[in-house]
Amino acid sequence: MNSMKIRRTAIAVAAAALLPLSLAACSDSGSDTKAAATAAAGDQAKTEESSRSEEAMTGDQPFGPACAGVPKEGAGSFDGMAKDPVATAASHNPALSTLVAAVEKAGLVDTLNNAEDITVFAPTNDAFAKIPKADLDKVLADKAALTDILTYHVVGQKLTPKQLENGTFTTLQKGTLTTTGSGESYKVNGTAEVVCGNVKTANANVYIIDTVLMPK
């Protein structure tokens, strides 16, 4: 009888001694799991941040102050324009309505939409507004002159921001234009500022500019 009590007491003492160790082990295991989850979340955040930085460095994202005015959704958004050929994509951007009207008057819609791998330097409505109205009306009424000006804004290859840092390019009009700058600040022919650059369409890279380019 006494031996049985002694045995039970010994078992109870042993269990009491092991219980804190078991709880500590469970606690350590839970801490390890939480630490691993936290580390994994941190690694994922770093990977996403690195990916965004890499995209910016490789020129994959639009840039410039005027980009803020582009709709976030719909056909006129960056994602929407990327699905359409360039003339169609431009028609969804209210800031380019004068350019779109000029392209239609010159009969260049199909030419631009069917071209492959081009760059378009697209003047905003404000850029056209810098031209005296009488001069602008005269150009819009002259299809040959209008075509000459519009095709001067088109280069027959997709240009990345890196290529704009110090470049000279032949246009579809057969003239040449020059680009300078770095980072998110570029000029064309030393006068036209890129206000929203590296906008992708289905067949072109678009750099929206604040001044109409005039061929020599």
Backbone as CSV, one residue per row, in Angstrom:
resi,resn,N_x,N_y,N_z,CA_x,CA_y,CA_z,C_x,C_y,C_z
1,MET,0.828,-1.201,0.000,0.000,0.000,0.000,0.871,1.265,0.000
2,ASN,1.883,1.251,0.982,2.799,2.387,1.051,3.618,2.530,-0.224
3,SER,4.012,1.387,-0.794,4.803,1.435,-2.037,4.000,2.034,-3.170
4,MET,2.671,1.754,-3.185,1.817,2.315,-4.236,1.739,3.834,-4.098
5,LYS,1.606,4.336,-2.827,1.554,5.782,-2.599,2.861,6.435,-3.021
6,ILE,3.967,5.748,-2.679,5.273,6.291,-3.053,5.402,6.406,-4.564
7,ARG,4.910,5.356,-5.295,4.999,5.349,-6.761,4.179,6.494,-7.355
8,ARG,2.953,6.681,-6.815,2.088,7.759,-7.318,2.727,9.131,-7.070
9,THR,3.297,9.265,-5.875,3.940,10.537,-5.545,5.096,10.832,-6.494
10,ALA,5.874,9.780,-6.796,7.013,9.933,-7.708,6.556,10.343,-9.096
11,ILE,5.455,9.718,-9.572,4.911,10.048,-10.911,4.446,11.503,-10.945
12,ALA,3.760,11.920,-9.851,3.264,13.292,-9.789,4.402,14.293,-9.801
13,VAL,5.451,13.982,-9.034,6.617,14.873,-8.996,7.268,14.979,-10.368
14,ALA,7.392,13.841,-11.042,8.005,13.826,-12.373,7.181,14.632,-13.369
15,ALA,5.847,14.440,-13.309,4.967,15.178,-14.217,5.068,16.675,-13.975
16,ALA,5.103,17.041,-12.677,5.226,18.467,-12.333,6.536,19.042,-12.850
17,ALA,7.582,18.244,-12.801,8.891,18.706,-13.281,8.914,18.847,-14.783
18,LEU,8.205,17.948,-15.497,8.216,17.973,-16.973,7.291,19.031,-17.560
19,LEU,6.232,19.408,-16.815,5.244,20.337,-17.357,5.844,21.673,-17.792
20,PRO,6.669,22.320,-16.956,7.275,23.598,-17.415,8.124,23.447,-18.658
21,LEU,8.830,22.295,-18.759,9.655,22.072,-19.949,8.795,21.954,-21.189
22,SER,7.650,21.259,-21.054,6.749,21.090,-22.204,6.164,22.433,-22.620
23,LEU,5.744,23.224,-21.623,5.183,24.540,-21.940,6.219,25.444,-22.604
24,ALA,7.449,25.376,-22.088,8.530,26.184,-22.663,8.788,25.786,-24.096
25,ALA,8.749,24.476,-24.353,8.985,23.983,-25.716,7.901,24.471,-26.650
26,CYS,6.624,24.398,-26.177,5.514,24.872,-27.002,5.640,26.365,-27.264
27,SER,6.022,27.103,-26.200,6.189,28.550,-26.334,7.276,28.880,-27.327
28,ASP,8.409,28.168,-27.246,9.513,28.399,-28.176,9.094,28.089,-29.593
29,SER,8.306,27.003,-29.765,7.861,26.600,-31.100,6.966,27.671,-31.698
30,GLY,6.034,28.206,-30.839,5.146,29.264,-31.324,5.914,30.510,-31.697
31,SER,6.914,30.860,-30.878,7.732,32.037,-31.169,8.495,31.862,-32.465
32,ASP,9.027,30.656,-32.673,9.771,30.378,-33.900,8.869,30.526,-35.113
33,THR,7.608,30.030,-34.995,6.678,30.118,-36.118,6.348,31.567,-36.441
34,LYS,6.083,32.360,-35.363,5.777,33.780,-35.581,6.970,34.513,-36.172
35,ALA,8.152,34.194,-35.665,9.366,34.845,-36.170,9.582,34.522,-37.644
36,ALA,9.320,33.241,-37.991,9.488,32.825,-39.388,8.493,33.544,-40.286
37,ALA,7.234,33.676,-39.791,6.208,34.358,-40.581,6.562,35.831,-40.766
38,THR,7.039,36.458,-39.690,7.432,37.867,-39.772,8.588,38.060,-40.746
39,ALA,9.564,37.166,-40.680,10.720,37.242,-41.577,10.287,37.061,-43.028
40,ALA,9.359,36.107,-43.248,8.883,35.851,-44.614,8.162,37.071,-45.161
41,ALA,7.326,37.722,-44.310,6.609,38.922,-44.744,7.594,40.045,-45.060
42,GLY,8.635,40.151,-44.224,9.655,41.169,-44.473,10.392,40.930,-45.772
43,ASP,10.720,39.657,-46.042,11.414,39.315,-47.283,10.548,39.631,-48.487
44,GLN,9.223,39.327,-48.369,8.320,39.592,-49.487,8.224,41.090,-49.754
45,ALA,8.142,41.893,-48.683,8.066,43.348,-48.847,9.330,43.878,-49.507
46,LYS,10.493,43.338,-49.088,11.752,43.764,-49.687,11.801,43.394,-51.167
47,THR,11.288,42.186,-51.495,11.286,41.732,-52.887,10.415,42.637,-53.743
48,GLU,9.206,43.000,-53.205,8.304,43.868,-53.964,8.907,45.253,-54.151
49,GLU,9.530,45.776,-53.081,10.165,47.091,-53.183,11.306,47.061,-54.179
50,SER,12.088,45.976,-54.154,13.195,45.833,-55.092,12.689,45.750,-56.518
51,SER,11.551,45.044,-56.689,10.974,44.902,-58.024,10.521,46.250,-58.554
52,ARG,9.871,47.056,-57.674,9.426,48.384,-58.107,10.607,49.276,-58.456
53,SER,11.657,49.179,-57.645,12.856,49.983,-57.909,13.492,49.579,-59.228
54,GLU,13.511,48.274,-59.475,14.107,47.778,-60.722,13.296,48.235,-61.916
55,GLU,11.950,48.227,-61.776,11.094,48.690,-62.867,11.371,50.156,-63.175
56,ALA,11.514,50.953,-62.111,11.789,52.375,-62.314,13.139,52.575,-62.989
57,MET,14.137,51.787,-62.570,15.474,51.922,-63.138,15.523,51.486,-64.592
58,THR,14.726,50.487,-64.944,14.749,49.989,-66.322,13.778,50.751,-67.212
59,GLY,13.100,51.774,-66.648,12.224,52.603,-67.465,10.912,51.958,-67.832
60,ASP,10.378,51.085,-66.972,9.135,50.396,-67.283,7.900,51.185,-66.882
61,GLN,8.068,52.238,-66.099,6.921,52.971,-65.592,6.828,54.369,-66.198
62,PRO,5.579,54.860,-66.413,5.419,56.242,-66.852,5.933,57.205,-65.776
63,PHE,6.373,58.372,-66.182,6.903,59.343,-65.234,6.606,60.756,-65.714
64,GLY,6.633,61.696,-64.786,6.449,63.097,-65.142,5.217,63.692,-64.471
65,PRO,5.189,65.005,-64.288,4.099,65.666,-63.566,2.725,65.496,-64.188
66,ALA,2.652,65.450,-65.519,1.348,65.346,-66.177,0.743,63.950,-66.068
67,CYS,1.538,62.979,-65.657,1.018,61.607,-65.515,-0.058,61.537,-64.437
68,ALA,-0.018,62.477,-63.486,-0.999,62.484,-62.404,-2.415,62.729,-62.923
69,GLY,-2.519,63.368,-64.098,-3.825,63.655,-64.663,-4.418,62.523,-65.479
70,VAL,-3.675,61.444,-65.650,-4.169,60.293,-66.423,-5.149,59.504,-65.565
71,PRO,-6.313,59.132,-66.114,-7.294,58.362,-65.334,-6.692,57.078,-64.773
72,LYS,-7.176,56.674,-63.601,-6.670,55.457,-62.960,-7.258,54.202,-63.569
73,GLU,-8.446,54.322,-64.152,-9.119,53.156,-64.725,-9.706,53.511,-66.082
74,GLY,-10.067,52.468,-66.834,-10.728,52.673,-68.112,-9.769,52.770,-69.287
75,ALA,-10.337,53.066,-70.474,-9.560,53.086,-71.713,-8.469,54.148,-71.697
76,GLY,-8.682,55.245,-70.936,-7.701,56.314,-70.897,-6.628,56.143,-69.849
77,SER,-6.707,55.074,-69.064,-5.680,54.804,-68.051,-4.441,54.226,-68.717
78,PHE,-3.350,54.130,-67.966,-2.133,53.555,-68.534,-2.364,52.109,-68.977
79,ASP,-3.077,51.340,-68.165,-3.366,49.947,-68.525,-4.262,49.882,-69.754
80,GLY,-5.239,50.798,-69.819,-6.152,50.812,-70.961,-5.437,51.183,-72.249
81,MET,-4.583,52.217,-72.196,-3.863,52.647,-73.398,-2.893,51.583,-73.892
82,ALA,-2.377,50.783,-72.975,-1.428,49.735,-73.366,-2.074,48.674,-74.246
83,LYS,-3.395,48.616,-74.246,-4.117,47.598,-75.032,-4.459,48.074,-76.436
84,ASP,-4.382,49.388,-76.675,-4.789,49.947,-77.966,-3.601,50.463,-78.770
85,PRO,-3.712,50.468,-80.112,-2.660,51.098,-80.925,-2.658,52.594,-80.656
86,VAL,-1.566,53.252,-81.006,-1.280,54.588,-80.480,-2.327,55.657,-80.799
87,ALA,-2.828,55.720,-82.026,-3.810,56.764,-82.353,-5.108,56.555,-81.580
88,THR,-5.506,55.311,-81.449,-6.712,54.991,-80.669,-6.484,55.302,-79.198
89,ALA,-5.327,54.920,-78.683,-5.001,55.174,-77.274,-5.015,56.674,-76.981
90,ALA,-4.445,57.475,-77.881,-4.396,58.925,-77.690,-5.802,59.530,-77.661
91,SER,-6.723,58.945,-78.415,-8.090,59.474,-78.472,-8.812,59.339,-77.133
92,HIS,-8.305,58.499,-76.249,-8.918,58.321,-74.926,-8.337,59.288,-73.891
93,ASN,-7.349,60.101,-74.296,-6.713,61.045,-73.372,-7.189,62.457,-73.708
94,PRO,-8.009,63.066,-72.860,-8.553,64.409,-73.159,-7.477,65.464,-73.391
95,ALA,-6.308,65.300,-72.799,-5.242,66.291,-72.947,-4.606,66.258,-74.332
96,LEU,-4.954,65.245,-75.131,-4.378,65.105,-76.472,-5.433,65.277,-77.570
97,SER,-6.549,65.884,-77.255,-7.649,65.970,-78.224,-7.291,66.789,-79.460
98,THR,-6.504,67.852,-79.308,-6.096,68.642,-80.476,-5.191,67.821,-81.388
99,LEU,-4.266,67.087,-80.787,-3.387,66.215,-81.574,-4.200,65.163,-82.318
100,VAL,-5.148,64.569,-81.640,-5.983,63.531,-82.266,-6.757,64.114,-83.443
101,ALA,-7.302,65.316,-83.271,-8.040,65.972,-84.359,-7.112,66.248,-85.541
102,ALA,-5.887,66.651,-85.263,-4.910,66.926,-86.325,-4.544,65.637,-87.065
103,VAL,-4.355,64.566,-86.317,-4.027,63.274,-86.940,-5.162,62.817,-87.843
104,GLU,-6.387,63.047,-87.404,-7.539,62.668,-88.232,-7.610,63.522,-89.496
105,LYS,-7.354,64.825,-89.357,-7.385,65.728,-90.520,-6.319,65.341,-91.542
106,ALA,-5.167,64.881,-91.058,-4.073,64.508,-91.961,-4.255,63.098,-92.522
107,GLY,-5.231,62.369,-92.038,-5.468,61.007,-92.514,-4.398,60.025,-92.062
108,LEU,-3.877,60.245,-90.856,-2.758,59.422,-90.373,-3.152,58.394,-89.317
109,VAL,-4.444,58.275,-89.044,-4.887,57.352,-87.995,-4.439,55.930,-88.288
110,ASP,-4.752,55.442,-89.477,-4.385,54.067,-89.836,-2.868,53.900,-89.923
111,THR,-2.194,54.924,-90.444,-0.728,54.858,-90.557,-0.099,54.636,-89.189
112,LEU,-0.540,55.401,-88.199,0.023,55.285,-86.854,-0.424,54.000,-86.160
113,ASN,-1.684,53.653,-86.328,-2.188,52.449,-85.664,-1.572,51.166,-86.217
114,ASN,-1.227,51.184,-87.499,-0.682,49.972,-88.125,0.839,49.897,-88.077
115,ALA,1.485,50.979,-87.662,2.954,50.969,-87.573,3.392,50.044,-86.432
116,GLU,4.591,49.513,-86.558,5.116,48.622,-85.525,6.320,49.261,-84.846
117,ASP,6.335,49.167,-83.527,7.491,49.613,-82.726,7.935,51.028,-83.072
118,ILE,7.106,51.988,-82.708,7.432,53.393,-82.967,7.428,54.175,-81.640
119,THR,7.962,55.379,-81.703,7.888,56.315,-80.579,7.184,57.570,-81.070
120,VAL,6.218,58.037,-80.294,5.490,59.255,-80.643,5.724,60.301,-79.562
121,PHE,6.195,61.466,-79.991,6.301,62.609,-79.090,5.003,63.396,-79.271
122,ALA,4.117,63.288,-78.289,2.741,63.768,-78.445,2.525,65.114,-77.753
123,PRO,2.319,66.191,-78.520,2.074,67.508,-77.912,0.692,67.565,-77.254
124,THR,0.635,68.200,-76.109,-0.634,68.371,-75.414,-1.466,69.469,-76.073
125,ASN,-2.708,69.590,-75.622,-3.550,70.699,-76.094,-2.903,72.045,-75.783
126,ASP,-2.290,72.152,-74.606,-1.620,73.398,-74.221,-0.445,73.710,-75.146
127,ALA,0.206,72.648,-75.643,1.321,72.857,-76.573,0.818,73.486,-77.869
128,PHE,-0.303,72.989,-78.368,-0.877,73.562,-79.589,-1.384,74.987,-79.334
129,ALA,-1.831,75.240,-78.097,-2.354,76.565,-77.764,-1.265,77.635,-77.762
130,LYS,-0.004,77.217,-77.701,1.104,78.184,-77.770,1.260,78.767,-79.171
131,ILE,0.742,78.053,-80.176,0.843,78.527,-81.559,-0.258,79.558,-81.801
132,PRO,0.062,80.716,-82.355,-0.985,81.702,-82.659,-2.118,81.061,-83.462
133,LYS,-3.353,81.380,-83.097,-4.520,80.722,-83.694,-4.523,80.802,-85.221
134,ALA,-4.161,81.945,-85.750,-4.170,82.098,-87.209,-3.184,81.132,-87.857
135,ASP,-2.007,80.990,-87.252,-1.002,80.069,-87.789,-1.464,78.617,-87.657
136,LEU,-2.068,78.288,-86.509,-2.548,76.922,-86.289,-3.658,76.569,-87.270
137,ASP,-4.582,77.496,-87.470,-5.681,77.250,-88.418,-5.144,77.044,-89.828
138,LYS,-4.113,77.804,-90.159,-3.522,77.684,-91.499,-2.887,76.303,-91.689
139,VAL,-2.184,75.831,-90.670,-1.539,74.511,-90.748,-2.589,73.404,-90.818
140,LEU,-3.629,73.527,-89.984,-4.672,72.495,-89.964,-5.414,72.415,-91.302
141,ALA,-5.413,73.513,-92.033,-6.103,73.533,-93.331,-5.204,73.051,-94.465
142,ASP,-3.925,72.868,-94.186,-2.966,72.433,-95.208,-2.522,71.006,-94.885
143,LYS,-3.107,70.043,-95.555,-2.857,68.643,-95.233,-1.394,68.260,-95.380
144,ALA,-0.725,68.771,-96.406,0.685,68.435,-96.638,1.561,68.978,-95.505
145,ALA,1.319,70.226,-95.122,2.096,70.835,-94.042,1.802,70.149,-92.712
146,LEU,0.540,69.826,-92.503,0.140,69.150,-91.269,0.789,67.768,-91.170
147,THR,0.784,67.050,-92.267,1.416,65.723,-92.293,2.905,65.835,-92.011
148,ASP,3.523,66.852,-92.581,4.952,67.084,-92.387,5.274,67.279,-90.896
149,ILE,4.456,68.091,-90.233,4.681,68.378,-88.813,4.410,67.142,-87.946
150,LEU,3.302,66.478,-88.200,2.930,65.337,-87.364,3.916,64.173,-87.491
151,THR,4.353,63.882,-88.707,5.285,62.769,-88.878,6.675,63.095,-88.339
152,TYR,6.933,64.410,-88.139,8.193,64.801,-87.508,8.209,64.410,-86.031
153,HIS,7.048,64.148,-85.478,6.937,63.752,-84.069,7.038,62.239,-83.861
154,VAL,7.311,61.510,-84.923,7.309,60.039,-84.837,8.673,59.479,-85.226
155,VAL,9.206,58.610,-84.396,10.479,57.931,-84.655,10.179,56.441,-84.866
156,GLY,10.871,55.839,-85.832,10.575,54.465,-86.214,11.173,53.385,-85.336
157,GLN,11.253,53.615,-84.056,11.690,52.598,-83.104,11.161,52.964,-81.723
158,LYS,11.030,51.974,-80.860,10.588,52.246,-79.493,11.781,52.733,-78.674
159,LEU,11.702,53.956,-78.201,12.802,54.546,-77.445,12.543,54.443,-75.940
160,THR,13.542,53.992,-75.219,13.473,53.950,-73.763,13.971,55.278,-73.203
161,PRO,13.639,55.596,-71.954,14.163,56.827,-71.358,15.690,56.892,-71.413
162,LYS,16.347,55.767,-71.240,17.810,55.734,-71.283,18.330,56.240,-72.620
163,GLN,17.633,55.879,-73.703,18.065,56.311,-75.039,17.862,57.805,-75.264
164,LEU,17.005,58.410,-74.451,16.746,59.843,-74.614,17.800,60.727,-73.958
165,GLU,18.693,60.131,-73.175,19.655,60.925,-72.404,20.528,61.808,-73.287
166,ASN,20.894,61.307,-74.449,21.692,62.102,-75.382,21.578,61.455,-76.758
167,GLY,20.432,61.689,-77.398,20.170,60.966,-78.640,19.829,61.854,-79.822
168,THR,20.073,61.328,-81.001,19.659,61.963,-82.247,18.945,60.902,-83.072
169,PHE,17.725,61.192,-83.498,16.903,60.168,-84.139,16.272,60.690,-85.427
170,THR,16.180,59.810,-86.400,15.514,60.145,-87.656,14.013,59.926,-87.493
171,THR,13.228,60.880,-87.961,11.778,60.806,-87.826,11.152,60.252,-89.110
172,LEU,9.860,59.964,-89.037,9.157,59.491,-90.238,9.089,60.580,-91.301
173,GLN,9.267,61.821,-90.889,9.262,62.941,-91.823,10.616,63.063,-92.548
174,LYS,11.570,62.212,-92.100,12.930,62.155,-92.661,13.865,63.206,-92.081
175,GLY,13.367,64.026,-91.170,14.237,64.968,-90.477,14.836,64.290,-89.252
176,THR,15.563,65.032,-88.444,16.134,64.486,-87.215,15.734,65.353,-86.033
177,LEU,15.599,64.722,-84.903,15.359,65.449,-83.661,16.354,64.967,-82.615
178,THR,16.598,65.790,-81.628,17.557,65.444,-80.583,16.866,65.402,-79.229
179,THR,17.383,64.572,-78.354,16.844,64.469,-77.005,17.981,64.541,-75.993
180,THR,17.701,65.161,-74.859,18.693,65.255,-73.786,17.972,65.105,-72.444
181,GLY,18.734,64.763,-71.410,18.166,64.691,-70.074,18.593,63.439,-69.335
182,SER,17.956,63.201,-68.203,18.237,62.016,-67.405,17.142,61.859,-66.353
183,GLY,17.097,60.696,-65.732,16.118,60.443,-64.678,14.699,60.602,-65.174
184,GLU,14.011,61.641,-64.707,12.634,61.900,-65.140,12.503,63.282,-65.771
185,SER,13.625,63.823,-66.260,13.623,65.152,-66.875,14.290,65.085,-68.245
186,TYR,13.496,65.308,-69.306,14.021,65.224,-70.669,13.483,66.365,-71.516
187,LYS,14.295,66.762,-72.493,13.885,67.762,-73.466,14.063,67.217,-74.879
188,VAL,13.223,67.696,-75.772,13.327,67.343,-77.185,13.651,68.621,-77.947
189,ASN,14.699,68.554,-78.750,15.183,69.712,-79.511,15.488,70.914,-78.602
190,GLY,15.812,70.641,-77.362,16.223,71.685,-76.441,15.122,72.580,-75.931
191,THR,13.884,72.383,-76.395,12.795,73.289,-76.008,11.583,72.562,-75.427
192,ALA,11.199,71.468,-76.023,9.997,70.756,-75.582,10.302,69.861,-74.378
193,GLU,9.571,70.075,-73.283,9.746,69.273,-72.075,8.840,68.040,-72.137
194,VAL,9.393,66.901,-71.721,8.566,65.705,-71.572,7.815,65.839,-70.250
195,VAL,6.471,65.903,-70.318,5.672,66.092,-69.100,5.050,64.790,-68.597
196,CYS,5.012,63.789,-69.455,4.585,62.449,-69.036,5.230,61.475,-70.003
197,GLY,6.248,60.770,-69.526,7.056,59.948,-70.427,6.865,58.461,-70.258
198,ASN,7.261,57.749,-71.310,7.267,56.288,-71.318,5.882,55.699,-71.112
199,VAL,4.902,56.274,-71.783,3.537,55.736,-71.775,3.465,54.660,-72.851
200,LYS,3.017,53.462,-72.463,2.998,52.345,-73.404,1.639,52.228,-74.099
201,THR,1.682,52.016,-75.404,0.488,51.599,-76.146,0.834,50.268,-76.808
202,ALA,-0.141,49.706,-77.518,0.078,48.386,-78.098,1.225,48.363,-79.100
203,ASN,1.492,49.486,-79.764,2.540,49.483,-80.788,3.551,50.611,-80.651
204,ALA,3.477,51.372,-79.550,4.365,52.534,-79.450,4.701,52.890,-78.005
205,ASN,5.819,53.579,-77.863,6.125,54.289,-76.622,5.794,55.756,-76.860
206,VAL,5.120,56.374,-75.922,4.675,57.752,-76.095,5.320,58.634,-75.031
207,TYR,5.829,59.787,-75.489,6.352,60.804,-74.590,5.529,62.060,-74.830
208,ILE,4.716,62.424,-73.850,3.854,63.591,-73.987,4.688,64.847,-73.711
209,ILE,4.623,65.817,-74.621,5.486,67.005,-74.536,4.657,68.283,-74.489
210,ASP,5.297,69.369,-74.016,4.564,70.627,-73.797,4.728,71.648,-74.922
211,THR,5.376,71.239,-76.010,5.622,72.151,-77.133,5.562,71.376,-78.442
212,VAL,4.938,71.968,-79.441,4.884,71.340,-80.768,6.250,71.467,-81.436
213,LEU,6.749,70.359,-81.981,8.050,70.351,-82.659,7.868,70.786,-84.114
214,MET,8.736,71.637,-84.585,8.644,72.106,-85.975,9.847,71.629,-86.765
215,PRO,9.617,70.901,-87.855,10.743,70.444,-88.688,11.436,71.622,-89.353
216,LYS,12.716,71.459,-89.625,13.471,72.538,-90.284,13.121,72.589,-91.755
